[in-house]
Amino acid sequence: MLQKLDTEHLKRLALAEALANMSIDDFDMRDTRRCICGHTLRMFAERPFYFFGAWESQLRAGAGLLGLSIEQARDLFVPANRAKVGCDNYTHPQDAARVVRYLAATDTVDWGVAGKL
């Protein structure tokens, strides 16, 4: 159940809705421009972010926009076994949407709600 409804939670819900409506061509956990963090930055950053090989800076910016700790951001943006190189469509956008909805409701990142790999 949703605990609070602040700006960060509204952003999480909007991100979940966007992910749920994406095609697999628009979403790829292996591509920093098309992963959850990339879509977060594109949707909510007030100015364009330009990152030069610094994934950590993207992670911190995405965490800040969604009101996450760095640990939560790592769990959400770089989940174990969900972003492997060489696996086609390893995580579907609808799976990511379920995780972000759960995060909005519980403040917990749990990839177990995403469904089977």
C-alpha positions as CSV (number, residue, x, y, z in Angstrom):
1,M,0.0,0.0,0.0
2,L,1.3,3.5,-0.9
3,Q,2.8,5.0,2.2
4,K,3.1,8.6,1.1
5,L,2.5,10.7,-2.0
6,D,5.3,13.2,-2.5
7,T,7.1,14.4,-5.6
8,E,9.5,11.4,-5.7
9,H,6.6,8.9,-5.4
10,L,4.7,10.7,-8.1
11,K,7.8,10.4,-10.3
12,R,8.0,6.7,-9.5
13,L,4.4,6.2,-10.5
14,A,4.8,8.2,-13.7
15,L,8.0,6.3,-14.6
16,A,6.2,3.0,-14.0
17,E,3.4,4.1,-16.3
18,A,5.8,5.1,-19.0
19,L,7.7,1.8,-18.7
20,A,4.5,-0.2,-18.8
21,N,3.6,1.4,-22.2
22,M,7.0,1.0,-23.8
23,S,7.9,-1.4,-26.5
24,I,10.9,-3.6,-26.1
25,D,12.6,-1.5,-28.8
26,D,12.5,1.5,-26.4
27,F,13.8,-0.3,-23.3
28,D,17.1,-2.1,-22.7
29,M,18.7,-2.7,-19.3
30,R,22.1,-3.0,-21.0
31,D,22.0,0.5,-22.6
32,T,22.5,3.5,-20.3
33,R,20.3,5.6,-22.5
34,R,17.4,3.1,-22.6
35,C,17.5,1.6,-19.1
36,I,15.4,2.6,-16.1
37,C,18.0,5.2,-15.1
38,G,18.2,6.6,-18.6
39,H,14.5,7.0,-18.9
40,T,14.4,8.6,-15.4
41,L,16.9,11.2,-16.4
42,R,15.1,11.9,-19.7
43,M,11.7,12.2,-18.0
44,F,12.5,14.2,-14.9
45,A,15.8,16.1,-15.2
46,E,15.2,19.8,-15.4
47,R,18.1,20.2,-17.8
48,P,19.8,17.7,-20.1
49,F,22.4,15.6,-18.4
50,Y,25.6,14.9,-20.2
51,F,27.7,12.1,-18.7
52,F,31.1,11.2,-20.1
53,G,31.7,7.6,-19.1
54,A,30.7,8.2,-15.5
55,W,28.0,5.7,-14.7
56,E,28.2,6.6,-11.0
57,S,27.1,10.2,-11.8
58,Q,24.1,8.9,-13.7
59,L,23.3,6.6,-10.9
60,R,23.4,9.5,-8.3
61,A,21.3,11.8,-10.5
62,G,18.7,9.1,-11.1
63,A,18.6,8.3,-7.4
64,G,18.1,11.9,-6.5
65,L,15.2,12.3,-8.9
66,L,13.4,9.3,-7.5
67,G,14.3,9.9,-3.9
68,L,16.3,6.7,-3.6
69,S,19.4,5.9,-1.6
70,I,22.4,4.9,-3.6
71,E,21.9,1.3,-2.6
72,Q,18.3,1.3,-3.7
73,A,19.3,3.0,-7.0
74,R,21.9,0.2,-7.6
75,D,19.3,-2.4,-6.9
76,L,16.9,-0.8,-9.3
77,F,19.1,0.4,-12.1
78,V,21.7,-2.4,-12.0
79,P,19.9,-5.5,-10.9
80,A,21.8,-8.8,-10.7
81,N,21.0,-11.1,-13.6
82,R,18.8,-8.6,-15.4
83,A,21.3,-6.7,-17.5
84,K,23.6,-9.3,-18.9
85,V,25.4,-8.6,-22.2
86,G,24.5,-11.0,-24.9
87,C,21.0,-11.8,-23.8
88,D,18.2,-10.4,-26.0
89,N,15.4,-8.5,-24.2
90,Y,16.6,-9.9,-20.9
91,T,14.1,-7.7,-19.0
92,H,10.9,-6.4,-20.5
93,P,9.7,-2.9,-19.8
94,Q,6.6,-4.3,-18.2
95,D,8.7,-6.2,-15.7
96,A,10.6,-3.0,-14.9
97,A,7.2,-1.2,-14.5
98,R,6.1,-3.8,-11.9
99,V,9.2,-3.2,-9.9
100,V,8.9,0.5,-10.0
101,R,5.2,0.4,-9.0
102,Y,6.2,-1.9,-6.1
103,L,8.9,0.6,-5.2
104,A,6.4,3.5,-5.2
105,A,4.1,1.6,-2.9
106,T,6.6,0.1,-0.5
107,D,9.9,2.0,-0.8
108,T,11.5,-1.4,-1.5
109,V,13.2,-2.5,-4.7
110,D,12.2,-6.1,-5.3
111,W,12.9,-7.7,-8.6
112,G,11.0,-10.8,-7.5
113,V,7.8,-9.0,-8.4
114,A,9.0,-8.6,-12.0
115,G,8.2,-12.1,-13.1
116,K,10.3,-15.0,-14.3
117,L,13.4,-14.5,-16.5
